[in-house]
């Protein structure tokens, strides 16, 4: 990481270290099963990614637990509970309203439970957000 921004990388690692998952979560090196990714619109950012499985868990129970248990004093961007019939869900967190950095969990159903991916991005000192046309605004991380 020769060109890494030390402050942003330290922040991203601190958020990763603060990850809080439901009981039974097991860290995994597997990255399969995820058909999307979080596109961080502002940059440059320092990004980290981590994976877990939770045997016997459901997507709604896991995602709703994550909404109720934010890591590292981050604020969730979720609008409300995840419906009971969901087979995938995203739960985002930001350090403050309007921020374009933080953490997004993606939860997907797998054969024996769920897989969880954490995507973490911290803005570098030189990060900028490209202006949007016609006064548009960026959506919060984890909102699609």
C-alpha positions as CSV (number, residue, x, y, z in Angstrom):
1,X,0.0,0.0,0.0
2,X,2.7,2.4,-1.1
3,X,0.3,5.2,-2.0
4,X,-2.1,4.7,0.9
5,X,-3.4,7.6,2.8
6,X,-2.3,6.7,6.4
7,X,-5.2,8.6,8.1
8,X,-7.9,7.2,5.9
9,X,-6.4,3.6,6.2
10,X,-6.3,3.9,10.0
11,X,-9.9,5.0,10.0
12,X,-11.0,2.2,7.7
13,X,-9.2,-0.3,9.9
14,X,-10.7,1.1,13.1
15,X,-14.2,0.7,11.6
16,X,-13.3,-2.9,10.5
17,X,-12.1,-3.7,14.0
18,X,-15.4,-2.4,15.4
19,X,-17.5,-4.7,13.3
20,X,-20.3,-6.2,15.4
21,X,-22.1,-9.3,14.1
22,X,-24.8,-11.5,15.6
23,X,-23.8,-14.5,17.8
24,X,-22.5,-17.5,15.8
25,X,-20.8,-15.4,13.1
26,X,-17.6,-17.0,11.7
27,X,-15.0,-15.0,9.8
28,X,-14.6,-16.4,6.3
29,X,-12.2,-15.9,3.4
30,X,-15.0,-16.8,0.9
31,X,-16.2,-13.9,-1.1
32,X,-18.7,-15.7,-3.3
33,X,-22.5,-15.2,-3.4
34,X,-22.4,-11.4,-3.6
35,X,-23.7,-10.0,-6.9
36,X,-23.2,-6.4,-6.2
37,X,-20.8,-4.0,-4.6
38,X,-20.9,-0.5,-3.0
39,X,-19.8,2.2,-5.3
40,X,-18.3,5.0,-3.2
41,X,-19.0,8.2,-5.3
42,X,-16.4,10.4,-3.6
43,X,-12.8,9.7,-3.7
44,X,-10.2,8.7,-3.4
45,X,-11.0,6.4,-0.5
46,X,-9.2,3.7,1.4
47,X,-11.3,0.5,1.2
48,X,-11.3,-2.7,3.2
49,X,-13.6,-5.8,2.8
50,X,-14.3,-8.7,5.1
51,X,-16.6,-11.8,5.1
52,X,-18.5,-13.9,7.6
53,X,-21.0,-16.7,7.6
54,X,-23.7,-17.3,10.2
55,X,-25.0,-20.8,10.2
56,X,-28.8,-21.2,10.7
57,X,-29.4,-17.4,10.5
58,X,-31.9,-15.7,8.2
59,X,-31.4,-12.6,6.2
60,X,-34.2,-10.6,8.0
61,X,-33.0,-11.6,11.5
62,X,-29.4,-10.8,10.7
63,X,-30.0,-7.5,8.9
64,X,-32.4,-6.3,11.6
65,X,-29.9,-7.2,14.3
66,X,-27.2,-5.2,12.4
67,X,-29.6,-2.2,12.2
68,X,-30.1,-2.3,16.0
69,X,-26.3,-2.7,16.7
70,X,-24.3,-0.1,14.9
71,X,-20.5,-0.4,15.1
72,X,-18.1,2.3,16.2
73,X,-20.7,5.0,17.0
74,X,-21.7,5.0,13.3
75,X,-25.3,5.9,12.3
76,X,-27.4,3.5,10.2
77,X,-28.8,4.6,6.9
78,X,-31.5,2.0,7.0
79,X,-35.1,3.2,6.6
80,X,-36.7,0.5,8.7
81,X,-36.8,-3.3,9.4
82,X,-36.0,-5.7,6.7
83,X,-39.1,-7.7,5.5
84,X,-39.5,-11.3,6.6
85,X,-39.3,-12.7,3.1
86,X,-36.0,-11.0,2.1
87,X,-33.2,-13.2,0.7
88,X,-30.7,-10.3,0.6
89,X,-30.3,-6.9,2.3
90,X,-27.9,-4.0,2.6
91,X,-27.3,-2.1,5.9
92,X,-25.3,1.0,5.7
93,X,-23.6,3.2,8.4
94,X,-22.0,6.6,8.2
95,X,-20.2,8.7,10.8
96,X,-22.5,11.7,10.3
97,X,-25.5,12.7,8.2
98,X,-24.5,13.5,4.5
99,X,-21.2,11.5,4.8
100,X,-20.0,9.4,1.8
101,X,-17.8,7.1,3.9
102,X,-18.4,4.4,6.4
103,X,-19.5,0.8,6.2
104,X,-22.0,-1.2,4.2
105,X,-23.0,-4.8,5.2
106,X,-24.5,-7.0,2.5
107,X,-26.4,-10.0,3.8
108,X,-27.3,-12.9,1.5
109,X,-29.0,-16.2,2.0
110,X,-26.8,-19.3,1.6
111,X,-27.7,-23.0,1.9
112,X,-27.1,-23.3,5.6
113,X,-27.7,-19.7,6.8
114,X,-26.4,-16.3,5.6
115,X,-23.2,-14.8,4.3
116,X,-22.2,-11.3,5.4
117,X,-19.8,-8.9,3.6
118,X,-18.6,-5.7,5.1
119,X,-17.4,-3.0,2.7
120,X,-15.6,-0.2,4.4
121,X,-14.4,3.1,2.9
122,X,-12.7,6.1,4.5
123,X,-12.2,9.3,2.6
124,X,-8.6,10.4,2.0
125,X,-7.4,13.9,2.8
126,X,-7.7,14.8,-0.8
127,X,-11.1,13.2,-1.4
128,X,-13.7,15.2,-3.4
129,X,-17.3,14.5,-4.4
130,X,-18.0,15.2,-8.0
131,X,-20.9,17.7,-8.4
132,X,-24.2,16.3,-9.6
133,X,-26.2,18.1,-12.2
134,X,-29.3,20.1,-11.4
135,X,-28.6,20.3,-7.7
136,X,-28.8,16.5,-7.3
137,X,-27.7,14.8,-4.1
138,X,-25.9,11.6,-3.4
139,X,-27.8,8.8,-1.6
140,X,-26.4,7.5,1.6
141,X,-24.1,4.4,1.6
142,X,-26.2,1.2,1.8
143,X,-29.3,2.6,0.2
144,X,-28.7,1.1,-3.2
